[in-house]
């Protein structure tokens, strides 16, 4: 009988040790999963920020290029407009024709 009690106590001790090992394994898995999740989130944020910075830089360059092109075209238009001779007689004649439709 004593031998059977010793065997049962030993089995209970093994089961207790197994439960502690399983509990420790679950805690370690949770810890590793949490760390991996945090590492992945940090990596994602870093790469996301780099991507956004590159896109913003490209956007600003595009805007600056368009502004420069617009300014250049506007200056060219003004130059061509200034080259045109003033023809007040034709202008006044046109205005008379449009405004004094008889």
Biopython code that builds the backbone (N, CA, C, O; Angstrom):
import numpy as np
from Bio.PDB.StructureBuilder import StructureBuilder

atoms = [
    (1, "UNK", "N", (0.826, -1.193, 0.000)),
    (1, "UNK", "CA", (0.000, 0.000, 0.000)),
    (1, "UNK", "C", (0.876, 1.266, 0.000)),
    (1, "UNK", "O", (0.597, 2.235, -0.706)),
    (2, "UNK", "N", (1.933, 1.226, 0.806)),
    (2, "UNK", "CA", (2.830, 2.369, 0.877)),
    (2, "UNK", "C", (3.480, 2.599, -0.471)),
    (2, "UNK", "O", (3.684, 3.737, -0.895)),
    (3, "UNK", "N", (3.798, 1.518, -1.127)),
    (3, "UNK", "CA", (4.422, 1.615, -2.437)),
    (3, "UNK", "C", (3.461, 2.260, -3.453)),
    (3, "UNK", "O", (3.885, 3.045, -4.300)),
    (4, "UNK", "N", (2.200, 1.931, -3.362)),
    (4, "UNK", "CA", (1.199, 2.504, -4.262)),
    (4, "UNK", "C", (1.007, 4.002, -3.984)),
    (4, "UNK", "O", (0.827, 4.796, -4.906)),
    (5, "UNK", "N", (1.048, 4.368, -2.711)),
    (5, "UNK", "CA", (0.926, 5.778, -2.344)),
    (5, "UNK", "C", (2.140, 6.545, -2.846)),
    (5, "UNK", "O", (2.007, 7.665, -3.338)),
    (6, "UNK", "N", (3.320, 5.952, -2.726)),
    (6, "UNK", "CA", (4.537, 6.595, -3.231)),
    (6, "UNK", "C", (4.446, 6.793, -4.747)),
    (6, "UNK", "O", (4.846, 7.835, -5.266)),
    (7, "UNK", "N", (3.919, 5.793, -5.450)),
    (7, "UNK", "CA", (3.786, 5.900, -6.914)),
    (7, "UNK", "C", (2.804, 7.013, -7.266)),
    (7, "UNK", "O", (3.066, 7.810, -8.167)),
    (8, "UNK", "N", (1.677, 7.071, -6.563)),
    (8, "UNK", "CA", (0.675, 8.109, -6.817)),
    (8, "UNK", "C", (1.257, 9.486, -6.500)),
    (8, "UNK", "O", (1.053, 10.430, -7.262)),
    (9, "UNK", "N", (1.967, 9.608, -5.405)),
    (9, "UNK", "CA", (2.599, 10.889, -5.055)),
    (9, "UNK", "C", (3.630, 11.292, -6.107)),
    (9, "UNK", "O", (3.740, 12.460, -6.481)),
    (10, "UNK", "N", (4.383, 10.293, -6.574)),
    (10, "UNK", "CA", (5.369, 10.573, -7.619)),
    (10, "UNK", "C", (4.657, 11.050, -8.891)),
    (10, "UNK", "O", (5.092, 12.021, -9.510)),
    (11, "UNK", "N", (3.579, 10.383, -9.284)),
    (11, "UNK", "CA", (2.824, 10.788, -10.478)),
    (11, "UNK", "C", (2.230, 12.184, -10.305)),
    (11, "UNK", "O", (2.216, 12.979, -11.245)),
    (12, "UNK", "N", (1.739, 12.479, -9.099)),
    (12, "UNK", "CA", (1.222, 13.822, -8.837)),
    (12, "UNK", "C", (2.333, 14.863, -8.940)),
    (12, "UNK", "O", (2.114, 15.961, -9.450)),
    (13, "UNK", "N", (3.508, 14.521, -8.461)),
    (13, "UNK", "CA", (4.652, 15.424, -8.550)),
    (13, "UNK", "C", (5.051, 15.647, -10.008)),
    (13, "UNK", "O", (5.346, 16.773, -10.407)),
    (14, "UNK", "N", (5.059, 14.571, -10.805)),
    (14, "UNK", "CA", (5.387, 14.686, -12.234)),
    (14, "UNK", "C", (4.339, 15.552, -12.927)),
    (14, "UNK", "O", (4.667, 16.409, -13.748)),
    (15, "UNK", "N", (3.081, 15.317, -12.586)),
    (15, "UNK", "CA", (1.995, 16.116, -13.195)),
    (15, "UNK", "C", (2.122, 17.588, -12.804)),
    (15, "UNK", "O", (1.879, 18.474, -13.624)),
    (16, "UNK", "N", (2.501, 17.848, -11.560)),
    (16, "UNK", "CA", (2.687, 19.230, -11.104)),
    (16, "UNK", "C", (3.846, 19.876, -11.863)),
    (16, "UNK", "O", (3.741, 21.021, -12.305)),
    (17, "UNK", "N", (4.938, 19.151, -12.013)),
    (17, "UNK", "CA", (6.090, 19.672, -12.760)),
    (17, "UNK", "C", (5.703, 19.935, -14.230)),
    (17, "UNK", "O", (6.110, 20.933, -14.825)),
    (18, "UNK", "N", (4.919, 19.026, -14.788)),
    (18, "UNK", "CA", (4.473, 19.199, -16.172)),
    (18, "UNK", "C", (3.594, 20.441, -16.289)),
    (18, "UNK", "O", (3.706, 21.187, -17.262)),
    (19, "UNK", "N", (2.732, 20.667, -15.322)),
    (19, "UNK", "CA", (1.869, 21.850, -15.341)),
    (19, "UNK", "C", (2.702, 23.119, -15.249)),
    (19, "UNK", "O", (2.404, 24.097, -15.935)),
    (20, "UNK", "N", (3.739, 23.128, -14.419)),
    (20, "UNK", "CA", (4.626, 24.288, -14.295)),
    (20, "UNK", "C", (5.363, 24.517, -15.601)),
    (20, "UNK", "O", (5.494, 25.657, -16.049)),
    (21, "UNK", "N", (5.857, 23.424, -16.229)),
    (21, "UNK", "CA", (6.545, 23.547, -17.516)),
    (21, "UNK", "C", (5.613, 24.116, -18.590)),
    (21, "UNK", "O", (6.006, 24.975, -19.379)),
    (22, "UNK", "N", (4.383, 23.625, -18.605)),
    (22, "UNK", "CA", (3.406, 24.119, -19.593)),
    (22, "UNK", "C", (3.094, 25.586, -19.328)),
    (22, "UNK", "O", (3.016, 26.381, -20.265)),
    (23, "UNK", "N", (2.915, 25.950, -18.070)),
    (23, "UNK", "CA", (2.635, 27.345, -17.724)),
    (23, "UNK", "C", (3.802, 28.239, -18.138)),
    (23, "UNK", "O", (3.592, 29.318, -18.692)),
    (24, "UNK", "N", (5.032, 27.792, -17.870)),
    (24, "UNK", "CA", (6.207, 28.559, -18.278)),
    (24, "UNK", "C", (6.306, 28.658, -19.805)),
    (24, "UNK", "O", (6.669, 29.707, -20.336)),
    (25, "UNK", "N", (5.987, 27.580, -20.500)),
    (25, "UNK", "CA", (6.029, 27.588, -21.965)),
    (25, "UNK", "C", (4.993, 28.553, -22.531)),
    (25, "UNK", "O", (5.275, 29.269, -23.492)),
    (26, "UNK", "N", (3.800, 28.579, -21.945)),
    (26, "UNK", "CA", (2.748, 29.504, -22.393)),
    (26, "UNK", "C", (3.196, 30.948, -22.155)),
    (26, "UNK", "O", (3.010, 31.803, -23.020)),
    (27, "UNK", "N", (3.778, 31.220, -21.001)),
    (27, "UNK", "CA", (4.265, 32.574, -20.713)),
    (27, "UNK", "C", (5.364, 32.974, -21.695)),
    (27, "UNK", "O", (5.377, 34.100, -22.192)),
    (28, "UNK", "N", (6.277, 32.056, -21.970)),
    (28, "UNK", "CA", (7.364, 32.337, -22.914)),
    (28, "UNK", "C", (6.811, 32.569, -24.321)),
    (28, "UNK", "O", (7.251, 33.482, -25.020)),
    (29, "UNK", "N", (5.860, 31.754, -24.729)),
    (29, "UNK", "CA", (5.243, 31.929, -26.055)),
    (29, "UNK", "C", (4.541, 33.276, -26.143)),
    (29, "UNK", "O", (4.667, 33.980, -27.145)),
    (30, "UNK", "N", (3.796, 33.638, -25.089)),
    (30, "UNK", "CA", (3.124, 34.941, -25.072)),
    (30, "UNK", "C", (4.144, 36.079, -25.145)),
    (30, "UNK", "O", (3.946, 37.067, -25.852)),
    (31, "UNK", "N", (5.242, 35.915, -24.395)),
    (31, "UNK", "CA", (6.281, 36.943, -24.386)),
    (31, "UNK", "C", (6.912, 37.073, -25.774)),
    (31, "UNK", "O", (7.095, 38.185, -26.269)),
    (32, "UNK", "N", (7.240, 35.956, -26.394)),
    (32, "UNK", "CA", (7.850, 35.987, -27.727)),
    (32, "UNK", "C", (6.880, 36.545, -28.772)),
    (32, "UNK", "O", (7.269, 37.318, -29.646)),
    (33, "UNK", "N", (5.622, 36.144, -28.666)),
    (33, "UNK", "CA", (4.611, 36.646, -29.605)),
    (33, "UNK", "C", (4.447, 38.152, -29.454)),
    (33, "UNK", "O", (4.369, 38.878, -30.445)),
    (34, "UNK", "N", (4.397, 38.614, -28.224)),
    (34, "UNK", "CA", (4.267, 40.044, -27.966)),
    (34, "UNK", "C", (5.479, 40.801, -28.488)),
    (34, "UNK", "O", (5.334, 41.853, -29.110)),
    (35, "UNK", "N", (6.669, 40.273, -28.242)),
    (35, "UNK", "CA", (7.890, 40.919, -28.727)),
    (35, "UNK", "C", (7.911, 40.944, -30.254)),
    (35, "UNK", "O", (8.254, 41.961, -30.857)),
    (36, "UNK", "N", (7.547, 39.833, -30.871)),
    (36, "UNK", "CA", (7.528, 39.778, -32.338)),
    (36, "UNK", "C", (6.514, 40.772, -32.903)),
    (36, "UNK", "O", (6.776, 41.434, -33.907)),
    (37, "UNK", "N", (5.359, 40.868, -32.252)),
    (37, "UNK", "CA", (4.331, 41.818, -32.695)),
    (37, "UNK", "C", (4.844, 43.254, -32.567)),
    (37, "UNK", "O", (4.660, 44.064, -33.475)),
    (38, "UNK", "N", (5.484, 43.564, -31.447)),
    (38, "UNK", "CA", (6.033, 44.915, -31.239)),
    (38, "UNK", "C", (7.151, 45.222, -32.224)),
    (38, "UNK", "O", (7.232, 46.328, -32.758)),
    (39, "UNK", "N", (8.017, 44.234, -32.465)),
    (39, "UNK", "CA", (9.101, 44.426, -33.436)),
    (39, "UNK", "C", (8.540, 44.660, -34.841)),
    (39, "UNK", "O", (9.010, 45.533, -35.570)),
    (40, "UNK", "N", (7.536, 43.873, -35.208)),
    (40, "UNK", "CA", (6.916, 44.027, -36.531)),
    (40, "UNK", "C", (6.238, 45.390, -36.655)),
    (40, "UNK", "O", (6.324, 46.034, -37.700)),
    (41, "UNK", "N", (5.570, 45.825, -35.602)),
    (41, "UNK", "CA", (4.903, 47.133, -35.628)),
    (41, "UNK", "C", (5.931, 48.255, -35.745)),
    (41, "UNK", "O", (5.710, 49.226, -36.468)),
    (42, "UNK", "N", (7.044, 48.127, -35.042)),
    (42, "UNK", "CA", (8.094, 49.153, -35.112)),
    (42, "UNK", "C", (8.720, 49.174, -36.507)),
    (42, "UNK", "O", (8.964, 50.247, -37.060)),
    (43, "UNK", "N", (8.978, 48.006, -37.071)),
    (43, "UNK", "CA", (9.533, 47.933, -38.427)),
    (43, "UNK", "C", (8.558, 48.524, -39.437)),
    (43, "UNK", "O", (8.958, 49.272, -40.329)),
    (44, "UNK", "N", (7.268, 48.186, -39.296)),
    (44, "UNK", "CA", (6.244, 48.725, -40.193)),
    (44, "UNK", "C", (6.220, 50.250, -40.106)),
    (44, "UNK", "O", (6.190, 50.933, -41.129)),
    (45, "UNK", "N", (6.233, 50.779, -38.889)),
    (45, "UNK", "CA", (6.177, 52.229, -38.720)),
    (45, "UNK", "C", (7.406, 52.894, -39.332)),
    (45, "UNK", "O", (7.292, 53.938, -39.975)),
    (46, "UNK", "N", (8.573, 52.298, -39.138)),
    (46, "UNK", "CA", (9.799, 52.855, -39.713)),
    (46, "UNK", "C", (9.717, 52.884, -41.233)),
    (46, "UNK", "O", (10.001, 53.907, -41.857)),
    (47, "UNK", "N", (9.330, 51.761, -41.825)),
    (47, "UNK", "CA", (9.237, 51.694, -43.283)),
    (47, "UNK", "C", (8.114, 52.594, -43.805)),
    (47, "UNK", "O", (8.251, 53.215, -44.859)),
    (48, "UNK", "N", (7.011, 52.661, -43.068)),
    (48, "UNK", "CA", (5.896, 53.522, -43.456)),
    (48, "UNK", "C", (6.339, 54.987, -43.450)),
    (48, "UNK", "O", (6.058, 55.730, -44.390)),
    (49, "UNK", "N", (7.027, 55.393, -42.392)),
    (49, "UNK", "CA", (7.516, 56.775, -42.297)),
    (49, "UNK", "C", (8.494, 57.093, -43.421)),
    (49, "UNK", "O", (8.456, 58.186, -43.986)),
    (50, "UNK", "N", (9.377, 56.137, -43.751)),
    (50, "UNK", "CA", (10.318, 56.350, -44.851)),
    (50, "UNK", "C", (9.577, 56.491, -46.177)),
    (50, "UNK", "O", (9.915, 57.341, -47.000)),
    (51, "UNK", "N", (8.574, 55.657, -46.374)),
    (51, "UNK", "CA", (7.785, 55.707, -47.608)),
    (51, "UNK", "C", (7.046, 57.038, -47.710)),
    (51, "UNK", "O", (7.033, 57.662, -48.771)),
    (52, "UNK", "N", (6.436, 57.468, -46.622)),
    (52, "UNK", "CA", (5.714, 58.744, -46.610)),
    (52, "UNK", "C", (6.676, 59.900, -46.871)),
    (52, "UNK", "O", (6.355, 60.819, -47.625)),
    (53, "UNK", "N", (7.844, 59.856, -46.257)),
    (53, "UNK", "CA", (8.832, 60.929, -46.460)),
    (53, "UNK", "C", (9.261, 60.986, -47.924)),
    (53, "UNK", "O", (9.393, 62.071, -48.490)),
    (54, "UNK", "N", (9.479, 59.817, -48.540)),
    (54, "UNK", "CA", (9.868, 59.788, -49.948)),
    (54, "UNK", "C", (8.742, 60.328, -50.831)),
    (54, "UNK", "O", (8.994, 61.068, -51.781)),
    (55, "UNK", "N", (7.510, 59.958, -50.518)),
    (55, "UNK", "CA", (6.371, 60.446, -51.301)),
    (55, "UNK", "C", (6.194, 61.954, -51.144)),
    (55, "UNK", "O", (5.918, 62.655, -52.117)),
    (56, "UNK", "N", (6.352, 62.447, -49.921)),
    (56, "UNK", "CA", (6.228, 63.889, -49.695)),
    (56, "UNK", "C", (7.326, 64.654, -50.432)),
    (56, "UNK", "O", (7.077, 65.722, -50.992)),
    (57, "UNK", "N", (8.538, 64.103, -50.428)),
    (57, "UNK", "CA", (9.641, 64.744, -51.132)),
    (57, "UNK", "C", (9.358, 64.774, -52.636)),
    (57, "UNK", "O", (9.594, 65.785, -53.297)),
    (58, "UNK", "N", (8.855, 63.669, -53.165)),
    (58, "UNK", "CA", (8.520, 63.600, -54.591)),
    (58, "UNK", "C", (7.383, 64.574, -54.916)),
    (58, "UNK", "O", (7.407, 65.240, -55.951)),
    (59, "UNK", "N", (6.393, 64.653, -54.029)),
    (59, "UNK", "CA", (5.267, 65.570, -54.229)),
    (59, "UNK", "C", (5.763, 67.019, -54.258)),
    (59, "UNK", "O", (5.392, 67.791, -55.142)),
    (60, "UNK", "N", (6.598, 67.377, -53.289)),
    (60, "UNK", "CA", (7.110, 68.751, -53.231)),
    (60, "UNK", "C", (7.949, 69.079, -54.464)),
    (60, "UNK", "O", (7.882, 70.194, -54.981)),
    (61, "UNK", "N", (8.733, 68.122, -54.934)),
    (61, "UNK", "CA", (9.532, 68.332, -56.140)),
    (61, "UNK", "C", (8.614, 68.536, -57.343)),
    (61, "UNK", "O", (8.854, 69.417, -58.169)),
    (62, "UNK", "N", (7.564, 67.723, -57.440)),
    (62, "UNK", "CA", (6.619, 67.855, -58.548)),
    (62, "UNK", "C", (5.937, 69.216, -58.506)),
    (62, "UNK", "O", (5.801, 69.878, -59.536)),
    (63, "UNK", "N", (5.508, 69.635, -57.319)),
    (63, "UNK", "CA", (4.867, 70.948, -57.183)),
    (63, "UNK", "C", (5.834, 72.055, -57.577)),
    (63, "UNK", "O", (5.457, 72.978, -58.299)),
    (64, "UNK", "N", (7.070, 71.973, -57.112)),
    (64, "UNK", "CA", (8.065, 72.993, -57.470)),
    (64, "UNK", "C", (8.323, 73.012, -58.978)),
    (64, "UNK", "O", (8.452, 74.078, -59.579)),
    (65, "UNK", "N", (8.397, 71.816, -59.586)),
    (65, "UNK", "CA", (8.611, 71.736, -61.035)),
    (65, "UNK", "C", (7.445, 72.362, -61.796)),
    (65, "UNK", "O", (7.651, 73.099, -62.760)),
    (66, "UNK", "N", (6.218, 72.067, -61.360)),
    (66, "UNK", "CA", (5.038, 72.623, -62.030)),
    (66, "UNK", "C", (4.994, 74.138, -61.853)),
    (66, "UNK", "O", (4.675, 74.863, -62.796)),
    (67, "UNK", "N", (5.314, 74.624, -60.643)),
    (67, "UNK", "CA", (5.335, 76.074, -60.420)),
    (67, "UNK", "C", (6.373, 76.750, -61.305)),
    (67, "UNK", "O", (6.114, 77.806, -61.884)),
    (68, "UNK", "N", (7.546, 76.137, -61.408)),
    (68, "UNK", "CA", (8.612, 76.716, -62.239)),
    (68, "UNK", "C", (8.193, 76.726, -63.711)),
    (68, "UNK", "O", (8.407, 77.711, -64.418)),
    (69, "UNK", "N", (7.595, 75.626, -64.164)),
    (69, "UNK", "CA", (7.149, 75.557, -65.555)),
    (69, "UNK", "C", (6.047, 76.584, -65.810)),
    (69, "UNK", "O", (6.039, 77.252, -66.844)),
    (70, "UNK", "N", (5.121, 76.704, -64.865)),
    (70, "UNK", "CA", (4.043, 77.680, -65.009)),
    (70, "UNK", "C", (4.610, 79.094, -65.085)),
    (70, "UNK", "O", (4.197, 79.887, -65.931)),
    (71, "UNK", "N", (5.550, 79.406, -64.207)),
    (71, "UNK", "CA", (6.163, 80.739, -64.196)),
    (71, "UNK", "C", (6.880, 81.009, -65.512)),
    (71, "UNK", "O", (6.788, 82.106, -66.062)),
    (72, "UNK", "N", (7.589, 80.011, -66.009)),
    (72, "UNK", "CA", (8.305, 80.154, -67.272)),
    (72, "UNK", "C", (7.320, 80.400, -68.423)),
    (72, "UNK", "O", (7.532, 81.287, -69.249)),
    (73, "UNK", "N", (6.246, 79.609, -68.467)),
    (73, "UNK", "CA", (5.248, 79.794, -69.526)),
    (73, "UNK", "C", (4.551, 81.146, -69.406)),
    (73, "UNK", "O", (4.241, 81.783, -70.413)),
    (74, "UNK", "N", (4.306, 81.580, -68.173)),
    (74, "UNK", "CA", (3.663, 82.868, -67.958)),
    (74, "UNK", "C", (4.577, 84.007, -68.424)),
    (74, "UNK", "O", (4.116, 84.947, -69.071)),
    (75, "UNK", "N", (5.853, 83.924, -68.101)),
    (75, "UNK", "CA", (6.812, 84.942, -68.537)),
    (75, "UNK", "C", (6.923, 84.954, -70.063)),
    (75, "UNK", "O", (7.021, 86.018, -70.674)),
    (76, "UNK", "N", (6.907, 83.786, -70.664)),
    (76, "UNK", "CA", (6.957, 83.695, -72.123)),
    (76, "UNK", "C", (5.706, 84.332, -72.735)),
    (76, "UNK", "O", (5.795, 85.052, -73.730)),
    (77, "UNK", "N", (4.536, 84.064, -72.132)),
    (77, "UNK", "CA", (3.285, 84.648, -72.620)),
    (77, "UNK", "C", (3.341, 86.176, -72.511)),
    (77, "UNK", "O", (2.961, 86.882, -73.444)),
    (78, "UNK", "N", (3.820, 86.684, -71.358)),
    (78, "UNK", "CA", (3.916, 88.136, -71.186)),
    (78, "UNK", "C", (4.872, 88.738, -72.221)),
    (78, "UNK", "O", (4.608, 89.805, -72.775)),
    (79, "UNK", "N", (5.971, 88.048, -72.469)),
    (79, "UNK", "CA", (6.946, 88.541, -73.447)),
    (79, "UNK", "C", (6.332, 88.608, -74.841)),
    (79, "UNK", "O", (6.501, 89.590, -75.564)),
    (80, "UNK", "N", (5.614, 87.542, -75.206)),
    (80, "UNK", "CA", (4.974, 87.525, -76.521)),
    (80, "UNK", "C", (3.877, 88.591, -76.604)),
    (80, "UNK", "O", (3.693, 89.222, -77.645)),
    (81, "UNK", "N", (3.166, 88.782, -75.520)),
    (81, "UNK", "CA", (2.117, 89.796, -75.490)),
    (81, "UNK", "C", (2.708, 91.198, -75.626)),
    (81, "UNK", "O", (2.145, 92.048, -76.315)),
    (82, "UNK", "N", (3.832, 91.434, -74.974)),
    (82, "UNK", "CA", (4.481, 92.747, -75.066)),
    (82, "UNK", "C", (5.049, 93.005, -76.464)),
    (82, "UNK", "O", (5.207, 94.158, -76.864)),
    (83, "UNK", "N", (5.351, 91.953, -77.196)),
    (83, "UNK", "CA", (5.869, 92.105, -78.551)),
    (83, "UNK", "C", (4.781, 92.527, -79.535)),
    (83, "UNK", "O", (5.072, 93.083, -80.595)),
    (84, "UNK", "N", (3.538, 92.260, -79.178)),
    (84, "UNK", "CA", (2.427, 92.616, -80.071)),
    (84, "UNK", "C", (2.282, 94.136, -80.116)),
    (84, "UNK", "O", (2.326, 94.802, -79.082)),
    (85, "UNK", "N", (2.109, 94.676, -81.318)),
    (85, "UNK", "CA", (1.956, 96.135, -81.417)),
    (85, "UNK", "C", (0.582, 96.568, -80.898)),
    (85, "UNK", "O", (-0.409, 95.849, -81.025)),
    (86, "UNK", "N", (0.556, 97.759, -80.314)),
    (86, "UNK", "CA", (-0.717, 98.317, -79.851)),
    (86, "UNK", "C", (-1.445, 98.892, -81.064)),
    (86, "UNK", "O", (-0.904, 99.713, -81.805)),
    (87, "UNK", "N", (-2.668, 98.445, -81.243)),
    (87, "UNK", "CA", (-3.455, 98.910, -82.373)),
    (87, "UNK", "C", (-4.753, 99.477, -81.815)),
    (87, "UNK", "O", (-5.796, 98.824, -81.828)),
    (88, "UNK", "N", (-4.661, 100.708, -81.325)),
    (88, "UNK", "CA", (-5.824, 101.328, -80.678)),
    (88, "UNK", "C", (-6.944, 101.585, -81.682)),
    (88, "UNK", "O", (-8.121, 101.520, -81.328)),
    (89, "UNK", "N", (-6.598, 101.866, -82.887)),
    (89, "UNK", "CA", (-7.617, 102.156, -83.894)),
    (89, "UNK", "C", (-8.473, 100.924, -84.160)),
    (89, "UNK", "O", (-9.697, 101.034, -84.236)),
    (90, "UNK", "N", (-7.855, 99.755, -84.303)),
    (90, "UNK", "CA", (-8.609, 98.520, -84.542)),
    (90, "UNK", "C", (-9.419, 98.152, -83.304)),
    (90, "UNK", "O", (-10.554, 97.687, -83.414)),
    (91, "UNK", "N", (-8.834, 98.361, -82.128)),
    (91, "UNK", "CA", (-9.543, 98.049, -80.886)),
    (91, "UNK", "C", (-10.780, 98.935, -80.737)),
    (91, "UNK", "O", (-11.866, 98.442, -80.432)),
    (92, "UNK", "N", (-10.614, 100.251, -80.954)),
    (92, "UNK", "CA", (-11.741, 101.174, -80.831)),
    (92, "UNK", "C", (-12.814, 100.850, -81.867)),
    (92, "UNK", "O", (-14.008, 100.945, -81.585)),
    (93, "UNK", "N", (-12.389, 100.475, -83.042)),
    (93, "UNK", "CA", (-13.345, 100.116, -84.090)),
    (93, "UNK", "C", (-14.143, 98.879, -83.686)),
    (93, "UNK", "O", (-15.358, 98.824, -83.876)),
    (94, "UNK", "N", (-13.458, 97.901, -83.134)),
    (94, "UNK", "CA", (-14.143, 96.687, -82.678)),
    (94, "UNK", "C", (-15.119, 97.011, -81.558)),
    (94, "UNK", "O", (-16.251, 96.527, -81.569)),
    (95, "UNK", "N", (-14.698, 97.826, -80.586)),
    (95, "UNK", "CA", (-15.580, 98.187, -79.481)),
    (95, "UNK", "C", (-16.812, 98.942, -79.991)),
    (95, "UNK", "O", (-17.926, 98.703, -79.525)),
    (96, "UNK", "N", (-16.609, 99.850, -80.943)),
    (96, "UNK", "CA", (-17.754, 100.571, -81.507)),
    (96, "UNK", "C", (-18.717, 99.601, -82.177)),
    (96, "UNK", "O", (-19.935, 99.722, -82.046)),
    (97, "UNK", "N", (-18.156, 98.644, -82.891)),
    (97, "UNK", "CA", (-19.010, 97.692, -83.596)),
    (97, "UNK", "C", (-19.775, 96.815, -82.613)),
    (97, "UNK", "O", (-20.951, 96.522, -82.832)),
    (98, "UNK", "N", (-19.111, 96.388, -81.517)),
    (98, "UNK", "CA", (-19.772, 95.498, -80.553)),
    (98, "UNK", "C", (-20.765, 96.244, -79.650)),
    (98, "UNK", "O", (-21.840, 95.730, -79.342)),
    (99, "UNK", "N", (-20.400, 97.431, -79.240)),
    (99, "UNK", "CA", (-21.239, 98.158, -78.288)),
    (99, "UNK", "C", (-22.338, 98.974, -78.962)),
    (99, "UNK", "O", (-23.400, 99.188, -78.379)),
    (100, "UNK", "N", (-22.092, 99.413, -80.146)),
    (100, "UNK", "CA", (-23.057, 100.270, -80.839)),
    (100, "UNK", "C", (-23.718, 99.514, -81.983)),
    (100, "UNK", "O", (-23.820, 100.021, -83.100)),
    (101, "UNK", "N", (-24.158, 98.318, -81.700)),
    (101, "UNK", "CA", (-24.809, 97.505, -82.724)),
    (101, "UNK", "C", (-26.028, 98.245, -83.228)),
    (101, "UNK", "O", (-27.038, 98.331, -82.530)),
    (102, "UNK", "N", (-25.944, 98.774, -84.419)),
    (102, "UNK", "CA", (-27.065, 99.520, -85.012)),
    (102, "UNK", "C", (-27.646, 98.739, -86.147)),
    (102, "UNK", "O", (-28.599, 99.190, -86.782)),
]
sb = StructureBuilder()
sb.init_structure("model")
sb.init_model(0)
sb.init_chain("A")
sb.init_seg("    ")
for serial, (resi, resn, name, xyz) in enumerate(atoms, 1):
    if name == "N":
        sb.init_residue(resn, " ", resi, " ")
    sb.init_atom(name, np.array(xyz, "f"), 0.0, 1.0, " ", f" {name:<3s}", serial, name[0])
structure = sb.get_structure()
